[in-house]
């Protein structure tokens, strides 16, 4: 059976991996926003998705005791 310290180390690695993935996805979203979305339907869908993602990020903690 794993010790608590081993489990904490595994979870910290998973958290770091998820943070990296999150940063990559935000980069992609920002690049999409900068691109020219000519079709109004696509632009509307993108704007709604970006606002939801931004809201979720602003409402979450970046690190323990630290909020955006």
C-alpha positions as CSV (number, residue, x, y, z in Angstrom):
1,X,0.0,0.0,0.0
2,X,1.3,3.4,-0.9
3,X,2.2,5.9,1.7
4,X,0.5,9.2,1.9
5,X,3.7,10.9,0.8
6,X,3.9,8.8,-2.4
7,X,0.3,9.5,-3.1
8,X,0.9,13.3,-2.6
9,X,3.8,13.1,-5.0
10,X,1.7,11.3,-7.7
11,X,-1.1,13.9,-7.3
12,X,1.4,16.8,-7.5
13,X,2.7,15.4,-10.8
14,X,-0.9,15.0,-12.1
15,X,-1.7,18.6,-11.1
16,X,1.4,19.9,-12.9
17,X,0.4,18.0,-16.0
18,X,-3.1,19.4,-15.9
19,X,-1.8,22.9,-15.4
20,X,0.5,22.5,-18.5
21,X,-2.5,21.2,-20.5
22,X,-4.6,24.1,-19.3
23,X,-2.0,26.7,-20.3
24,X,-1.7,25.1,-23.7
25,X,-5.5,25.2,-24.2
26,X,-5.6,28.8,-23.1
27,X,-2.9,29.6,-25.6
28,X,-4.9,28.0,-28.4
29,X,-8.1,29.9,-27.4
30,X,-6.2,33.2,-27.4
31,X,-4.8,32.3,-30.9
32,X,-8.3,31.5,-32.2
33,X,-9.6,34.8,-30.8
34,X,-6.8,36.7,-32.6
35,X,-7.7,35.0,-35.9
36,X,-10.3,36.4,-38.2
37,X,-13.6,34.6,-37.6
38,X,-15.6,35.9,-40.5
39,X,-18.6,33.7,-40.2
40,X,-20.9,35.4,-37.6
41,X,-22.3,32.0,-36.4
42,X,-18.8,30.7,-35.7
43,X,-17.8,34.0,-34.0
44,X,-20.9,33.8,-31.7
45,X,-20.1,30.2,-30.7
46,X,-16.5,31.0,-30.1
47,X,-17.3,34.1,-28.0
48,X,-19.7,32.2,-25.8
49,X,-17.2,29.4,-25.3
50,X,-14.4,31.8,-24.5
51,X,-16.5,33.7,-22.0
52,X,-17.4,30.5,-20.2
53,X,-13.8,29.4,-20.1
54,X,-12.6,32.8,-18.9
55,X,-15.3,32.8,-16.2
56,X,-14.3,29.3,-15.0
57,X,-10.7,30.4,-14.8
58,X,-11.4,33.5,-12.9
59,X,-13.5,31.6,-10.4
60,X,-10.9,29.0,-9.8
61,X,-7.8,29.1,-7.6
62,X,-4.5,29.1,-9.4
63,X,-2.5,27.9,-6.4
64,X,-3.5,27.2,-2.8
65,X,-4.5,30.6,-1.3
66,X,-4.2,32.4,-4.6
67,X,-7.1,33.4,-6.8
68,X,-7.1,35.2,-10.2
